[in-house]
Amino acid sequence: MPPSPEIPAELEPGRHHYWFAAQLPALTSADVERLAPTLPPADYRTLTAIQPQKLTLNAGTFTSPSSFGGPPFPPVTVEQQPQGLLLTCSCSAPAGTLCEHQALVLLSILQRKELRVFFDAAQRQELLRAAARDYGLEHATDLDAHFELTYNRPQVLVAPRQAGLFAVTAATTQELVSQLLPEGRGAVAAAGSRRIVVLSRHKYYGHLTVQLAEAVLTTAGKVKNPVTVLNPLDRLGTSDNLAELRFYSGLARFQHNYDEKRSTATLQALRAIVDNPENLPVFAHNPTVSDKLTGPALTPLQLRAAPPICICTSVSKTSFTR
């Protein structure tokens, strides 16, 4: 995608500007790399180190905590306009060129869903429509007018712009009933119901999510409707068993998971879930049957830790083997 030679007038003096005559969804990583031929290969670590200082729809200021041994990374402003994309940096790169900092920020936005959604209307509408179903607004023509995005590293949170909008889900309904009924007459679990663990994928990002729910099981181990989603944090005050506390803390971490990185904390939370100290039944959610957690959409699983695999490689070199 070739840049426009005409940069909009009235730009801040003393800054390095670059103008694309196209909006961000029309750009590719190959376009950016072609316009910055001296840019070294940008790996995952480099791109994820870039974080927004300020981020709203179609505009943001980005920087990186370090340049990995090089000079400080200057703030880069990205502003998407109807006519194109304007990037501004405080470095001293030659005029008319895409500087290294601008190129890295663009690559980070293009390749990271949680940043791109602020500049890509099609992806944003998909995310907002998924959230709008709980409010009965999935058919609204302008979802941006009803919902707003907030970047909370590494998550993107969707919230209604009007405080009066109320999501109707199993969890919110249960909470509302417990607030309306007199104390001691909260929602009573169905006879024979059991807590279960449900593994699924986030309907927008595809990341693993793990939920705590409650339902009645048949003698064959299948789930009956209704399936009630529970808040695992509510269980933390009911036990002093360390393994159970770690288990429910791990469930809380994966209940709304947007993080695809394998951090130490994430792996520890996953191990605590696999340990399953209360031996709760585990099920997999099949979204092709139903987007919601229903009995027919849940398939029993056996959750266990995979045995470690050791791979040894032998390389023959002259008379030695290593």
C-alpha positions as CSV (number, residue, x, y, z in Angstrom):
1,M,0.0,0.0,0.0
2,P,1.9,3.1,-1.2
3,P,1.8,6.2,1.1
4,S,0.3,9.5,0.0
5,P,2.9,12.2,-0.8
6,E,0.5,14.8,0.6
7,I,0.7,15.0,4.4
8,P,-2.2,16.9,6.0
9,A,-1.5,20.5,6.8
10,E,-1.2,22.1,10.3
11,L,1.0,19.4,11.8
12,E,2.9,19.9,14.9
13,P,6.4,21.4,14.0
14,G,9.6,19.6,15.1
15,R,8.0,16.2,14.9
16,H,8.5,13.4,12.4
17,H,5.3,12.7,10.5
18,Y,4.3,9.9,8.1
19,W,1.0,9.7,6.2
20,F,-0.7,6.6,4.7
21,A,-3.4,7.2,2.2
22,A,-5.3,4.2,3.6
23,Q,-6.7,3.2,6.9
24,L,-5.1,0.5,9.0
25,P,-7.3,-2.5,7.9
26,A,-6.0,-2.0,4.4
27,L,-2.3,-2.3,5.4
28,T,-0.3,-5.5,5.9
29,S,2.9,-6.4,7.7
30,A,4.6,-6.8,4.3
31,D,3.6,-3.2,3.4
32,V,5.3,-1.9,6.6
33,E,8.4,-4.0,6.2
34,R,8.8,-2.8,2.6
35,L,8.6,0.8,3.6
36,A,11.2,0.3,6.4
37,P,13.8,-1.9,4.7
38,T,16.4,-1.2,7.5
39,L,14.1,-2.5,10.2
40,P,15.6,-5.6,11.9
41,P,13.2,-8.6,12.2
42,A,10.6,-7.8,14.8
43,D,10.0,-10.8,17.1
44,Y,7.2,-11.5,19.5
45,R,9.1,-10.1,22.4
46,T,9.7,-6.8,20.7
47,L,6.2,-6.3,19.5
48,T,4.5,-7.2,22.8
49,A,6.8,-4.8,24.7
50,I,5.1,-2.0,22.9
51,Q,2.2,-0.7,25.0
52,P,-0.2,2.2,24.7
53,Q,0.1,5.1,27.0
54,K,-3.3,6.3,25.8
55,L,-5.7,4.3,23.5
56,T,-9.2,5.3,22.2
57,L,-11.1,4.5,19.1
58,N,-8.9,5.3,16.0
59,A,-6.2,7.0,18.1
60,G,-3.4,6.1,20.5
61,T,0.0,6.9,21.8
62,F,2.5,4.0,22.1
63,T,5.9,3.4,23.5
64,S,8.2,0.7,24.7
65,P,9.9,0.4,28.1
66,S,13.2,-0.1,26.4
67,S,14.9,-0.5,23.1
68,F,16.7,-3.6,24.3
69,G,20.1,-1.9,24.8
70,G,19.5,0.9,22.4
71,P,18.3,4.5,22.9
72,P,15.0,5.2,24.6
73,F,11.9,4.4,22.6
74,P,10.1,7.8,21.8
75,P,6.3,8.0,22.0
76,V,4.6,7.3,18.7
77,T,1.1,8.7,18.0
78,V,-1.2,6.9,15.6
79,E,-4.3,8.8,14.4
80,Q,-6.8,7.2,12.0
81,Q,-8.7,9.7,9.9
82,P,-11.3,9.2,7.2
83,Q,-8.7,9.9,4.5
84,G,-5.9,7.8,6.0
85,L,-3.5,7.1,8.8
86,L,-1.1,9.6,10.4
87,L,1.9,8.6,12.4
88,T,3.9,11.0,14.5
89,C,7.2,10.4,16.3
90,S,9.7,12.7,18.0
91,C,12.8,11.0,16.5
92,S,15.1,12.7,14.0
93,A,14.5,10.3,11.0
94,P,14.6,11.9,7.5
95,A,11.4,13.5,6.4
96,G,9.3,11.4,4.1
97,T,10.4,8.1,5.6
98,L,8.8,5.6,7.9
99,C,11.0,5.6,11.0
100,E,11.8,2.4,12.9
101,H,9.6,3.4,15.9
102,Q,6.6,4.1,13.7
103,A,7.2,0.8,11.8
104,L,7.4,-1.3,15.0
105,V,4.2,0.3,16.4
106,L,2.3,-0.4,13.2
107,L,3.5,-4.0,13.2
108,S,2.4,-4.4,16.8
109,I,-1.1,-3.0,16.1
110,L,-1.5,-5.1,13.0
111,Q,-0.4,-8.4,14.6
112,R,-2.0,-8.0,18.1
113,K,-5.8,-8.4,18.2
114,E,-6.2,-6.5,21.4
115,L,-4.7,-3.4,19.8
116,R,-6.0,-3.8,16.3
117,V,-9.6,-3.9,17.4
118,F,-9.4,-0.1,18.2
119,F,-8.5,0.6,14.6
120,D,-10.3,-2.1,12.6
121,A,-14.0,-1.5,12.5
122,A,-14.9,-4.9,11.2
123,Q,-13.1,-6.8,14.0
124,R,-14.5,-4.3,16.5
125,Q,-18.1,-4.9,15.4
126,E,-17.6,-8.6,15.7
127,L,-16.3,-8.2,19.3
128,L,-19.1,-5.8,20.2
129,R,-21.8,-7.9,18.7
130,A,-20.7,-10.9,20.7
131,A,-20.9,-8.8,23.9
132,A,-24.2,-7.1,22.8
133,R,-26.1,-10.4,22.7
134,D,-26.2,-10.4,26.5
135,Y,-27.9,-7.0,26.3
136,G,-30.3,-7.8,23.5
137,L,-28.5,-5.3,21.2
138,E,-26.8,-7.6,18.8
139,H,-28.9,-6.2,15.8
140,A,-28.2,-2.5,16.6
141,T,-26.7,-0.7,13.6
142,D,-24.2,1.4,15.5
143,L,-22.7,-0.7,18.3
144,D,-20.0,1.9,19.0
145,A,-22.7,4.2,20.2
146,H,-23.8,1.7,22.9
147,F,-20.5,0.1,24.0
148,E,-17.0,1.2,24.6
149,L,-13.7,-0.6,24.7
150,T,-11.0,-0.3,27.4
151,Y,-7.5,-1.7,27.1
152,N,-6.5,-3.3,30.4
153,R,-3.3,-5.1,29.6
154,P,-3.5,-7.7,28.2
155,Q,-7.3,-7.7,28.0
156,V,-9.9,-5.6,26.0
157,L,-12.9,-4.9,28.2
158,V,-16.3,-4.2,26.6
159,A,-18.7,-2.1,28.7
160,P,-22.0,-0.3,28.0
161,R,-21.8,3.5,27.6
162,Q,-25.1,3.8,29.5
163,A,-25.1,2.7,33.1
164,G,-28.7,1.6,32.8
165,L,-27.9,-1.2,30.4
166,F,-28.0,-4.5,32.2
167,A,-26.7,-7.8,30.8
168,V,-29.0,-10.8,31.1
169,T,-26.9,-13.8,31.7
170,A,-27.1,-16.8,34.1
171,A,-24.6,-15.1,36.4
172,T,-26.3,-11.7,36.5
173,T,-29.7,-13.3,36.9
174,Q,-28.5,-15.3,39.8
175,E,-26.9,-12.3,41.4
176,L,-30.1,-10.2,40.9
177,V,-32.3,-12.9,42.4
178,S,-30.0,-13.2,45.5
179,Q,-30.2,-9.4,45.9
180,L,-34.0,-9.3,45.6
181,L,-34.9,-12.2,47.8
182,P,-34.7,-11.7,51.6
183,E,-31.5,-12.8,53.3
184,G,-31.5,-16.6,53.8
185,R,-33.8,-17.2,50.8
186,G,-31.3,-16.9,48.0
187,A,-31.3,-19.1,45.0
188,V,-31.4,-22.7,46.1
189,A,-29.4,-25.2,44.1
190,A,-31.5,-27.8,42.4
191,A,-31.6,-31.2,44.2
192,G,-28.7,-33.3,43.1
193,S,-26.8,-30.5,41.4
194,R,-23.1,-30.5,41.3
195,R,-20.4,-28.0,40.6
196,I,-18.6,-28.7,37.2
197,V,-15.7,-27.3,35.3
198,V,-16.2,-26.2,31.7
199,L,-13.4,-25.8,29.2
200,S,-14.1,-23.6,26.1
201,R,-12.6,-21.1,23.8
202,H,-13.3,-17.4,23.9
203,K,-15.8,-16.7,21.2
204,Y,-13.7,-13.8,19.8
205,Y,-10.1,-14.4,20.6
206,G,-10.0,-18.2,20.6
207,H,-8.1,-18.4,23.9
208,L,-8.7,-21.1,26.4
209,T,-11.4,-20.2,29.0
210,V,-12.3,-22.3,32.1
211,Q,-15.6,-21.7,33.9
212,L,-17.1,-22.9,37.1
213,A,-20.8,-23.9,36.8
214,E,-23.5,-25.9,38.5
215,A,-26.0,-28.3,37.0
216,V,-27.7,-31.6,37.6
217,L,-26.0,-34.7,36.1
218,T,-27.7,-37.8,34.9
219,T,-26.7,-41.3,36.0
220,A,-24.7,-41.5,32.8
221,G,-22.8,-38.4,33.7
222,K,-24.4,-36.0,31.2
223,V,-25.4,-32.5,32.0
224,K,-29.1,-31.4,32.4
225,N,-30.4,-27.9,31.8
226,P,-30.2,-25.4,33.3
227,V,-26.5,-24.7,33.6
228,T,-25.7,-21.9,36.1
229,V,-22.3,-20.2,35.8
230,L,-20.7,-19.5,39.2
231,N,-18.1,-17.0,40.4
232,P,-15.1,-19.1,41.6
233,L,-14.0,-16.2,43.8
234,D,-17.0,-16.8,46.0
235,R,-15.5,-20.2,46.9
236,L,-12.3,-18.6,48.3
237,G,-13.9,-17.8,51.6
238,T,-15.4,-21.3,52.2
239,S,-12.2,-23.3,52.4
240,D,-8.8,-23.1,54.1
241,N,-7.3,-25.9,52.0
242,L,-4.4,-24.5,50.0
243,A,-4.9,-26.7,47.0
244,E,-8.6,-25.7,46.8
245,L,-7.7,-22.0,47.1
246,R,-5.2,-22.3,44.3
247,F,-7.8,-24.3,42.2
248,Y,-10.5,-21.6,42.5
249,S,-8.0,-18.8,42.0
250,G,-6.9,-20.5,38.8
251,L,-10.5,-20.8,37.6
252,A,-11.0,-17.1,38.3
253,R,-7.9,-16.3,36.1
254,F,-9.1,-18.4,33.2
255,Q,-12.8,-17.4,33.4
256,H,-12.3,-14.4,31.1
257,N,-9.0,-15.1,29.6
258,Y,-7.5,-12.9,26.9
259,D,-3.9,-13.7,27.4
260,E,-2.2,-16.0,24.9
261,K,1.2,-15.7,26.5
262,R,2.6,-18.6,28.6
263,S,3.6,-16.7,31.6
264,T,4.7,-18.3,34.9
265,A,1.5,-17.2,36.6
266,T,-0.7,-18.6,33.8
267,L,1.0,-22.0,33.9
268,Q,0.7,-22.2,37.7
269,A,-3.0,-21.4,37.4
270,L,-3.4,-24.1,34.8
271,R,-1.6,-26.6,36.9
272,A,-3.8,-25.8,39.9
273,I,-6.9,-26.4,37.7
274,V,-5.6,-29.7,36.4
275,D,-4.9,-30.8,40.0
276,N,-8.7,-30.5,40.6
277,P,-8.5,-31.3,44.4
278,E,-12.3,-31.7,44.7
279,N,-12.5,-34.0,41.6
280,L,-15.1,-31.9,40.0
281,P,-16.5,-33.3,36.7
282,V,-14.9,-31.6,33.7
283,F,-16.7,-30.9,30.4
284,A,-15.8,-29.3,27.1
285,H,-18.1,-26.7,25.5
286,N,-19.0,-27.2,21.8
287,P,-20.0,-23.8,20.4
288,T,-21.3,-25.4,17.2
289,V,-24.2,-26.9,19.3
290,S,-24.9,-23.7,21.2
291,D,-23.1,-20.5,22.0
292,K,-24.5,-20.8,25.6
293,L,-23.6,-23.3,28.2
294,T,-26.4,-25.9,27.8
295,G,-26.5,-29.6,28.5
296,P,-26.3,-30.8,24.9
297,A,-23.3,-28.5,24.2
298,L,-21.2,-30.1,27.0
299,T,-19.1,-33.2,26.5
300,P,-17.4,-35.0,29.4
301,L,-13.6,-34.8,29.6
302,Q,-10.9,-36.5,31.6
303,L,-8.5,-33.9,32.9
304,R,-5.0,-35.0,33.7
305,A,-1.4,-33.8,33.5
306,A,0.4,-35.2,30.4
307,P,3.6,-37.2,31.3
308,P,6.8,-35.3,30.6
309,I,8.5,-36.0,27.3
310,C,12.3,-36.0,27.1
311,I,13.9,-35.7,23.6
312,C,17.6,-36.3,23.2
313,T,19.4,-35.4,20.0
314,S,22.7,-37.0,19.0
315,V,24.9,-35.2,16.5
316,S,27.9,-37.0,15.0
317,K,30.9,-34.8,14.4
318,T,34.2,-36.4,13.3
319,S,35.2,-39.0,15.9
320,F,33.0,-37.5,18.6
321,T,29.3,-37.7,19.3
322,R,27.6,-34.9,21.3
